[in-house]
Each structure stands twice: as C-alpha cells, then as structure tokens.
Amino acid sequence: MSDSKKRLNVSLSAVWCSYSGRELIWVSRLVHSDGSYMTATSESMPARCSVHEIKLMANTMRHEIIQMLARAGSGHPGGSLSAVDVIATLYFSGLMNYDENDPTWEGRDFFILSKGHAAPALYAAIHQLGWVTDEDIDSLRTLGSKLQGHPDSKMTPGVEVCTGSLGQGLSVGAGAALGFKLDAKRAKCDARRVFVMTGDGELQEGQNWEAIMFAAQYHLDNLILYCDINNLQIDGRVTDVNSLGNLSAELCDFGWYVQEIDGNDVTAIENATRAALAYGGKPCAILCDTVKGKGVSFMEDAVGWHGSAPSQEQAAIALADLDRERQELESEDTCG
C-alpha cells in the first residue's frame, strides 16, 4: 500500500504526500474536511462532497492529468482539463448513483465519456475512488496497462463502454437509457440514469443526431447529455472548422430540455444536473461553456494542446499554476 493510501484520517483541505519521488497533492477519498466520513452507509449511495470539496477534488484531478501525460509522453491534456469540473461534480456530489466499493454494482447509473480522448480526467476520478491504483496511474498508455489512451471497458473498473471513436457514446447511452426504462417498468421502480459527455467538435458526427432524435422519440428523461463546449478541436476552432450553429435551439427543436451553463463552475454544474434530474418527459442536455486546458495558463484556449503532452519542464510550470489555484481555494475555505 502506498503512503498516500495510508493517510486517510486527515483533512481534505491540504494533504501532501510523497508520490514515487514527486510531490503530489492528494485528496482523501474517505474523509470530509470536518472529519466526517464521505462513504455512504447504503451501497447505492455515492460519495457526497460539498462544492468546496469538489473544487479541491477537481484541482487534484488536474494535477494527476498533467503528471500522467508528462510521464506517458503522449495524450490529450486540453480536453481532459476542460472536462474535469463536470466529471468531478458527477462523481463526488452524490447526484450520480454508484457503489463506491463496487464499480460493478447492478443498480448503478452509467457515465459514458464519449469524448474518449479525455480519458485521463475519468481515470483521475476513479483513482480518487480507489478503483485504480497509484501504479495504474503511473502506467497510462503503456502496453498492458488498465489505463489506455482511450477508455477500455474490458480492462478498467468503472468504464461502461469503450469510447474514443467519436460520435458513438450518445447512441450507446440512449440505448442503455431505454433499456433501463424498460427494466424499471417491469420492476415497478425508478429507472437508472445515463450521463453522457461529448465534445462540441464530436457533435459534427452525424450519428449523434440519430441518437438525439431517438432519445426524444422515446422520451428518455433518464438520459442527460453534457456537451463540453470549449470551441477547439484538432484542426482549429469548432466555429471555423464546421460550426454547430445555435446548438441550444437545435436541441430544443429536436425535443430536448436544454440548459446552458459555465461548465467550469461546480455550483452551476450541480444546479443544472439537479434541474435535469427533476425534469420529466424529455431527455436533457447541459451545454457546458468551458475553457480548453482549464487551470494551466499556457494551455488555456490553445489548440496546440489538444493532443500534445507536456514535457517535464512544461509539466512543472503547469503544476505550479495548479498549486497557486490550490492555495487560493484553501484561502477561500479559511476565510469562509
């Protein structure tokens, strides 16, 4: 067991440990800042964190993304960093149902990362849950690793479907949502939910629009789509390469309930998710205005960081940026 796993009975606000010779901020997955336990008593209840704790978790996840990609020497930092706040909110707000101790629990909701190249953001989240180890995190993108460049449901706990061939995740999610509704009708219970994250450039793939029509046709109100709108894809700005037009109006016309939010604001994400879960009769889309490379000054809104890993020197600068953000978060907690 690593040192980080041994240091559980501590505050979330500032926990440092030695991590294979490197300095890493570690947020305990078990203990709140007030000393109370995060783990729920019911097997169907996920970890529940405050908004401030989720912000701290997101900061830790960004640290891990930079470190993973710098070690691997390849990967996609920009879209991983922009997606972190949504993923952290889903996994640590208590809004998505799963068993923290069993990623295969049959009553779980599904999370599908359709923009599979942002896998490091998902891996950082499930690392905090203990579903993958420190050693797994160190092995990103190596032969035989559980953590491949795109999510692999055959190898990685908590991954529901292999993704990365863009445009397919929403179709899988819509099918799963319909299946869950049919199961619930037979069992006379609430349907499990499906949360799907796509990129904005990904919505240029026509298959998404077939799924969007299908979901509206079958009133899949247990399906929530988060679109990570950072307006950058590998060839440039989405609005220049192949504009999506008025995406909100288009989804509304297809019969979806649509919200537009700041996708890097934990409070906004949590509020929008609660509203979506409460809305009945329609599938829900949350259009998340995000910053590609969020949290790292030289990566923010820079297309060149779509699929280029930082060098060790660049990683050190990136981690220093994230350290400063961490200090600001801790200061806010102290002042509050």
N, C-alpha and C positions, 0 to 999 in steps of 0.2 A: 504493500500500500504506500502511495506517495505521501510526502509530508502534507501536501495540500488537502488530501482526503482525511488526514488525521485531525486537522484543525477545524472542527465543526462547531464547537461551543463558543462562538465568537460573533462579534457584530458584523452586519453587512456593510457598515459604512466605510471601513478601510481595513482590508485584510491583505497582508503581503506574505508571500512565501517564496522560497527558492524553487525554481521550476527547471530542472535539468541544467543548472548553471546560469539561467536567465532570470531576470526579475519579472514577475507576473502579478498583476492584481487578481486576486481570487475572491469571488463572492460565494459564500457558503450556500449550498442548495437546501440546507435544512433549517437555518435559524434566522428569524427576523432580527432587525436591529434592536428591538426591545427585549430580546432574549426568548420570545415565544417561538414555538416550532411552526415551520411553514408546512410541513407534511400534514395532509388531512387525515382524519380518522376513518372516513369512508373510502373504500377502494376506488369509487367512481369520482372522487374529488381530486382535482389537480392542485398543484402548489398555488398559493394565493399571496401575492405581494402588493404592497402599497405602490402608488405611482412613483414615489421617490425611489423605492427599491427596484422597480422595473427600470428606471433610468440608470441606476447603478449597474444593473444586470446588463443593459444594453452597452454600457461603456466597457464592461468586462468582455462581452462578446466581440466588440470591435477590437480590443486588444488581441484576443485569440485569433481573429481573422487575419490580422496583419502578421502575427507570428507564424501561423500555419502557412500562409502563402510565401513568406520570406524563406522559410525552411524548404518548402516544396520547389520554389523557383519558377512556379507557373500557377495560373489560376486567374480568377476574376474578382479583383478587390472592389471595383466601383459599385457594381450592382449588389454585391454582398453587403457592403456598408450601408447602402440606401435602404435595404430591406430589414435591417436589424430591429428597428423600433416596432414594426408590425409583428415580427416573429416573437420578440421578447414579450410584447403585450399579450399575444395569444397564449403563450406557454406559461406565463407567470402571473396573470391577472385573475385566474380562476374562471375565465369565461369559456375556455375550451375544456371539455371533459376528457380526462385520461387518468390512468393509474400511474402515479409517479414511480411505483415499484414494479410495474409490469407493463411495458410498452405494447404487449400483445393482448391486453385485456379486451374482451369481446364487446364491451359496452362503450368503447372509446369513440370520440369524434375523430374524423380524419383531417389531417393537414396535408395538403399536396402542394409542394413547391414546384409549380410548372416551369418557372424560370430556373431550371436545374443548375445552371452555371453559378448561381448564388449559393450553392451547397455549403460553403464554409459558414454562412450565417446560421443555417439549420444545425450544422454539426456543433457549433459553439453553444447553441441552446440545449441540445440533448447531452452535451458534455456536462453542463451545469446540473442536469437531472441525474447524471451518473449512468446514462445508458451507453456511453462510450468512455473509454479510459484516457488518462493522460498519454499513454503510449499510443493509443489510436490517433489522438490529435496530432502527435508528432509524426505519424506515418501518412499524412494526407498525400494523396496522389502517388503513392508508391505501389509497386506490384504486390498484390495480395492483401492490401490494406482494406479494412472495413470502410474507409473513407475515400472513395474515389472522387474524381473531378466532378462527377455528377451523381446524384443520389442513386443508390442501388438497394432496392427493397429486399434482395436476396442476401445481402451482407450486413446491412446497417439497421440496428434496432430503431424503431420509431419511424422508419421510412415506409410509406404505404405503397408507393409505386415508383418505378424507375422513370426519371424525367431528365430533360435536357434536350431532347428533340422537340424544339419549341412548337407550341400550339396544341399539345396533346393533353396537358394536365386538366384543363377545364372540361374536356369531353369525359375523361375518366371520372372527374369529380361529379359531373352531372349524372352519370350512370350510377355512381355509388349513392348519391343523394336519393335518386328514385328507388334504388334497392332498399335503402334504409326506411323510406316511407312505406314501401310495401311490407317490409318486415314489421314495422310499427303497427300497421293496420291489422295484421294478423294477430299480433301480440297485445293489441289494445293498449299501447304505451306511446310515449313521445318518441319521435324519430331521432336517431343520431344525426349530428350535423356534419357538414363537409365545408372546410375552409380551404380555398384555393388562392394561391398568389401567382399572378402572371406579371410579366414586364409589359411596358407600353409598346415597345417595338414588337414584342411577341404577338400582340393583337393584330398585326399585319397578316398573320397566318389565317387563312380562310376557315380552317376547322374550328377556330374559336367561335365564329359566328353561327355555325351549325349548332354548337353546344348552347350558345346564348338563346337561339330560337327554341331548342329542345327544352331547356330549363324553364322558359316562360310558358311553353305549351303545357307542361306538366305541373306547373305551379310549385316549383321546388323551393319552398320557403325555408328549407333546411340547408340551402346552399348559399354561401357567402363568398363573393369574389373580391379580393384585394388586388387592385392594379397598381403596381409600383411605377408611378409616372415620374421618372427622372429626366425624360426627354433626351436621352442619349442611347444610342445603340452602336454597334461596332463600326458602322460606316458614317456616323455623324449624328446630328440632331434628328430625332424622330419626325419633327415637323418639316424637316428638309428632305429626308430620305423618302418617306411615304406617310404623310400626315393622317392622323386618325380623325381629323375633323372635330366636331363637337361630340366627344365621346359620351358625355353625360346625356345629351339629348338623344343620341342614337340608342343607348341602352334603355332609356325611358320609352322610346318608340317601340322597342322590342318587348316591352312589358316587364322591365325590371324596376325595382325600387333602388334609387341611386343617391348616394351621399358623396360629397366632395370635401376632403379634409387635408390638413397638413399631415402628411404621412410620416414625419419625423417627430411628431408631438404625441407622447404617450397618452396624455389625457384625451386628446381628440380621437385617437385610435380606440381607446377603451369606450368612450361615449358613443362613437359611431357603431362599434360592434354590439353594444347593448341595444341600441336602437334597431339594428338589423335583426338581432335575435328576437326582438319583441314584435317585429313586423310580420304579419301573416299574409299568405296568399300569393306572394311573389318571391322569386329569387332576388337577392340583394347584392349590389355592387358598391364597394367603397373605393372611390378613386383617390389614391394617395399621392399628393404632390410631394415629391421627395427630392433630395439632393444626391446625385451620384457621388460616391466617395465620401459620404457624410462623416464628419468628425476628423478628417485628415486634411489639413489646409491645402496641400499641393495636389490632392486627388479630387477635391470637390469640383463638380461640374466640368470635369476634364475628360474628354472622350478617350484619350490615350490610356486611361486606367481601366478601360472596360475589361481587357483581357491580358494585362501585363502585371506580373508580380513585382513587388518592391525588392530592391537589393537590400543587403543587411544595413547599409548606410541609410537608405531611404526608410527602411523599417524603423530605425532608431529615431528618425525625425517624426515619423507618424506616431510612434508610441509616446514621444514627448508631447505631441498635440493632445493625445488622449489622456495622458497624465494630468495635463492642465485642466482638461474638462472634468476629470475626476475630482480634482481639488475644488473646482467651482461647485460641483454637486455636493461635496461634503460640507463646504462652507454654507450652502443654502440650507442643508439639513441642520447645521449648528445654529444658524440664525433663526430658522423656523421653529 
